[in-house]
Amino acid sequence: MPVLVSFTLPTESFAFDAAATRDPELRVTLDQVVPVDDTPLPFFWVESTDDGFEAAAERDPAIAAIDCLESVDGRRLYRAEWTDDQCLLATIIESRAALLDATLEGGVWRFGLRFDGPGATAPFQRQCHERGIPIDVTRVVSVAEDASSNEGDDFGLTAVQRETLVTAQDAGYFKRPRGATLSDLSDRLGVSEQAVSRRIGRGLDALVETTLVRG
């Protein structure tokens, strides 16, 4: 039975470390579910407040080439070519896993893979260890268990979005009159007001999508 594996990885061990350091609110997401072949993770969306993202990406040792294909509402679609020594992607390809999602947010990469069976997950983790790829496996579950679990209780929110929305709710930000301002939330979360606003917007968008549109 197919198995789903989720894991995290620091930016310095994969890609866009310099760009993430320049912009702590940098968000990079895989454009769509794609099979892993000779060109894994070719298309991704970037949300950044830093105009220097492309320059930083072009100097990234993991990137052989990068091109901006489209810009929509502050989000940019890129196509990337990765260097041959990108160990993580090579390991994914060799393990014959399907790359379901990949997201960089809060300075951490989060990946989701699907393996044909549970026997394939241990060799993948072992190979990552042997190659010095510091993955932190956060979840291993069969497809059947995933379908029947209550993981949907997160309503499509990332950990950062959930923290921000909960903090805003506790502070009375959504009440009328407001019990807190963006400045108050900025102080509580230790990020800029713009970052708080973006997190709230993304979080509310995810909630509407999962509870009203899909539900």
GUZA-317243 format. One record per residue (C-alpha): residue in one letter; y, x, z. Coordinates in steps of 0.2 Angstrom, whole numbers, always signed. Each point is the difference from the previous one (the first is absolute). Last residue first. Layout:
GUZA-317243
@aa=A	v=Y	u=X	w=Z
...
***
This chain:
GUZA-317243
@aa=G	v=+109	u=-83	w=+9
@aa=R	v=+4	u=+12	w=-15
@aa=V	v=+18	u=-5	w=-1
@aa=L	v=+3	u=-6	w=+17
@aa=T	v=-9	u=+11	w=+13
@aa=T	v=-3	u=+16	w=-10
@aa=E	v=+15	u=+1	w=-11
@aa=V	v=+12	u=-8	w=+13
@aa=L	v=-6	u=+13	w=+13
@aa=A	v=+1	u=+15	w=-12
@aa=D	v=+18	u=-5	w=-5
@aa=L	v=+5	u=-1	w=+18
@aa=G	v=-7	u=+17	w=+3
@aa=R	v=+9	u=+8	w=-15
@aa=G	v=+16	u=-8	w=+5
@aa=I	v=-2	u=+5	w=+18
@aa=R	v=-4	u=+18	w=-5
@aa=R	v=+15	u=+1	w=-11
@aa=S	v=+12	u=-6	w=+13
@aa=V	v=-7	u=+12	w=+13
@aa=A	v=+2	u=+14	w=-13
@aa=Q	v=+18	u=-4	w=-4
@aa=E	v=+4	u=-1	w=+19
@aa=S	v=-7	u=+18	w=+2
@aa=V	v=-15	u=+4	w=+10
@aa=G	v=-4	u=+3	w=+18
@aa=L	v=-9	u=-16	w=+3
@aa=R	v=+10	u=-7	w=+14
@aa=D	v=+17	u=+7	w=-5
@aa=S	v=-2	u=-7	w=-18
@aa=L	v=-5	u=-16	w=+8
@aa=D	v=+16	u=-1	w=+9
@aa=S	v=+10	u=+5	w=-16
@aa=L	v=-9	u=-13	w=-10
@aa=T	v=+7	u=-13	w=+13
@aa=A	v=-8	u=-8	w=+15
@aa=G	v=-1	u=-17	w=+8
@aa=R	v=+6	u=-9	w=-16
@aa=P	v=+8	u=-17	w=+1
@aa=R	v=-11	u=-6	w=-6
@aa=K	v=-17	u=+9	w=+3
@aa=F	v=-8	u=+12	w=-12
@aa=Y	v=+6	u=+16	w=+9
@aa=G	v=-5	u=-6	w=+17
@aa=A	v=-5	u=+17	w=+6
@aa=D	v=-18	u=-5	w=+1
@aa=Q	v=+0	u=-7	w=-18
@aa=A	v=+8	u=+16	w=-6
@aa=T	v=-12	u=+11	w=+9
@aa=V	v=-15	u=-10	w=-7
@aa=L	v=+8	u=+1	w=-17
@aa=T	v=+2	u=+19	w=+1
@aa=E	v=-17	u=+4	w=+7
@aa=R	v=-8	u=-11	w=-13
@aa=Q	v=+9	u=+8	w=-14
@aa=V	v=-5	u=+17	w=+6
@aa=A	v=-18	u=-4	w=+2
@aa=T	v=+0	u=-7	w=-17
@aa=L	v=+0	u=-19	w=-2
@aa=G	v=-13	u=-9	w=-12
@aa=F	v=-1	u=-15	w=+12
@aa=D	v=-7	u=+11	w=+14
@aa=D	v=-11	u=-14	w=+5
@aa=G	v=-9	u=+3	w=-16
@aa=E	v=-11	u=+12	w=+8
@aa=N	v=-9	u=-14	w=+8
@aa=S	v=-17	u=+5	w=-8
@aa=S	v=-11	u=-11	w=-11
@aa=A	v=+6	u=+9	w=-17
@aa=D	v=+0	u=+17	w=+9
@aa=E	v=-18	u=-2	w=+7
@aa=A	v=-6	u=-5	w=-18
@aa=V	v=+9	u=+15	w=-8
@aa=S	v=-8	u=+12	w=+13
@aa=V	v=+11	u=+8	w=+13
@aa=V	v=+7	u=+18	w=+4
@aa=R	v=+17	u=+1	w=+7
@aa=T	v=+12	u=+13	w=+7
@aa=V	v=-7	u=+16	w=-8
@aa=D	v=+13	u=+14	w=+4
@aa=I	v=+0	u=+12	w=-15
@aa=P	v=+4	u=+18	w=+3
@aa=I	v=-5	u=+7	w=-17
@aa=G	v=-7	u=+18	w=+4
@aa=R	v=-12	u=+0	w=-14
@aa=E	v=-15	u=+0	w=+11
@aa=H	v=+7	u=-15	w=+10
@aa=C	v=+4	u=-10	w=-16
@aa=Q	v=-18	u=+4	w=-6
@aa=R	v=-7	u=-6	w=+16
@aa=Q	v=+10	u=-16	w=-1
@aa=F	v=-6	u=-4	w=-18
@aa=P	v=-18	u=+5	w=+5
@aa=A	v=+1	u=-13	w=+14
@aa=T	v=+7	u=-14	w=-10
@aa=A	v=-13	u=+0	w=-14
@aa=G	v=-15	u=-6	w=+10
@aa=P	v=+10	u=-16	w=+5
@aa=G	v=-1	u=-7	w=-18
@aa=D	v=+9	u=-1	w=-16
@aa=F	v=+16	u=+7	w=+8
@aa=R	v=+17	u=-8	w=+0
@aa=L	v=+15	u=+10	w=+5
@aa=G	v=+17	u=-5	w=+9
@aa=F	v=+13	u=+14	w=+3
@aa=R	v=+14	u=+1	w=+12
@aa=W	v=+13	u=+15	w=-2
@aa=V	v=+11	u=+3	w=+15
@aa=G	v=+19	u=+5	w=+1
@aa=G	v=+5	u=-17	w=+5
@aa=E	v=-7	u=-8	w=-16
@aa=L	v=-11	u=+7	w=-13
@aa=T	v=-12	u=-12	w=-8
@aa=A	v=-17	u=+1	w=-9
@aa=D	v=-11	u=-14	w=-5
@aa=L	v=-17	u=-5	w=-7
@aa=L	v=-6	u=+17	w=-6
@aa=A	v=-18	u=-3	w=-6
@aa=A	v=-12	u=+14	w=+7
@aa=R	v=-10	u=+10	w=-12
@aa=S	v=-1	u=+14	w=+14
@aa=E	v=+5	u=+13	w=-13
@aa=I	v=+15	u=-10	w=-5
@aa=I	v=+5	u=-2	w=+18
@aa=T	v=-2	u=+19	w=+4
@aa=A	v=+10	u=+4	w=-16
@aa=L	v=+14	u=-11	w=+6
@aa=L	v=+0	u=+8	w=+18
@aa=C	v=-1	u=+18	w=-7
@aa=Q	v=+15	u=-1	w=-11
@aa=D	v=-4	u=+17	w=-8
@aa=D	v=+2	u=-6	w=-18
@aa=T	v=+18	u=-6	w=+2
@aa=W	v=+4	u=-18	w=-1
@aa=E	v=+8	u=-9	w=-14
@aa=A	v=+11	u=-14	w=+6
@aa=R	v=+7	u=-16	w=-8
@aa=Y	v=+14	u=-8	w=+9
@aa=L	v=+7	u=-17	w=+4
@aa=R	v=+17	u=-1	w=+9
@aa=R	v=+5	u=-13	w=+13
@aa=G	v=+18	u=-4	w=+3
@aa=D	v=-1	u=-17	w=-8
@aa=V	v=-10	u=+6	w=-15
@aa=S	v=+0	u=+17	w=-7
@aa=E	v=-13	u=+5	w=-14
@aa=L	v=-10	u=+14	w=-7
@aa=C	v=+6	u=+15	w=+11
@aa=D	v=-11	u=+15	w=-5
@aa=I	v=-9	u=+13	w=+10
@aa=A	v=-9	u=+16	w=-4
@aa=A	v=-12	u=+12	w=+8
@aa=I	v=+2	u=-7	w=+17
@aa=A	v=-10	u=+7	w=+15
@aa=P	v=+11	u=+15	w=+2
@aa=D	v=+16	u=-11	w=+2
@aa=R	v=+15	u=+8	w=-9
@aa=E	v=+1	u=-15	w=-12
@aa=A	v=-2	u=-12	w=+15
@aa=A	v=+15	u=+7	w=+9
@aa=A	v=+11	u=-1	w=-16
@aa=E	v=-6	u=-18	w=-3
@aa=F	v=+4	u=-5	w=+18
@aa=G	v=+17	u=+7	w=+1
@aa=D	v=+9	u=-16	w=-2
@aa=D	v=-6	u=-5	w=+18
@aa=T	v=+0	u=-18	w=+6
@aa=S	v=-18	u=-1	w=-6
@aa=E	v=-12	u=-13	w=-6
@aa=V	v=-13	u=+7	w=-12
@aa=W	v=-13	u=-9	w=-10
@aa=F	v=-16	u=+8	w=-7
@aa=F	v=-9	u=+3	w=-16
@aa=P	v=-13	u=+14	w=-3
@aa=L	v=-10	u=-1	w=+16
@aa=P	v=-16	u=+7	w=-8
@aa=T	v=+0	u=+8	w=-17
@aa=D	v=-17	u=+6	w=-3
@aa=D	v=-8	u=-15	w=+7
@aa=V	v=+3	u=-11	w=+15
@aa=P	v=+1	u=-18	w=-4
@aa=V	v=+17	u=-8	w=+2
@aa=V	v=+6	u=-13	w=+12
@aa=Q	v=+19	u=-1	w=-4
@aa=D	v=+17	u=+9	w=+2
@aa=L	v=-6	u=+11	w=+14
@aa=T	v=+14	u=+1	w=+13
@aa=V	v=+13	u=+12	w=+5
@aa=R	v=+13	u=-3	w=+14
@aa=L	v=+13	u=+12	w=+6
@aa=E	v=+9	u=-6	w=+16
@aa=P	v=-1	u=+18	w=+7
@aa=D	v=+10	u=+6	w=-15
@aa=R	v=+2	u=+19	w=-1
@aa=T	v=-16	u=+3	w=+9
@aa=A	v=-9	u=-13	w=-10
@aa=A	v=+6	u=+9	w=-16
@aa=A	v=-6	u=+17	w=+6
@aa=D	v=-17	u=-7	w=+5
@aa=F	v=-2	u=-9	w=-17
@aa=A	v=-19	u=+3	w=-1
@aa=F	v=-16	u=+3	w=+8
@aa=S	v=-3	u=+11	w=+16
@aa=E	v=+19	u=+1	w=+4
@aa=T	v=+1	u=-19	w=-1
@aa=P	v=-12	u=-2	w=+15
@aa=L	v=-16	u=-10	w=-4
@aa=T	v=-6	u=-17	w=+5
@aa=F	v=-17	u=-8	w=-3
@aa=S	v=-7	u=-17	w=-5
@aa=V	v=-19	u=-1	w=-6
@aa=L	v=-7	u=-16	w=-8
@aa=V	v=-19	u=-1	w=-3
@aa=P	v=-10	u=-7	w=-14
@aa=M	v=-17	u=-7	w=+4
***
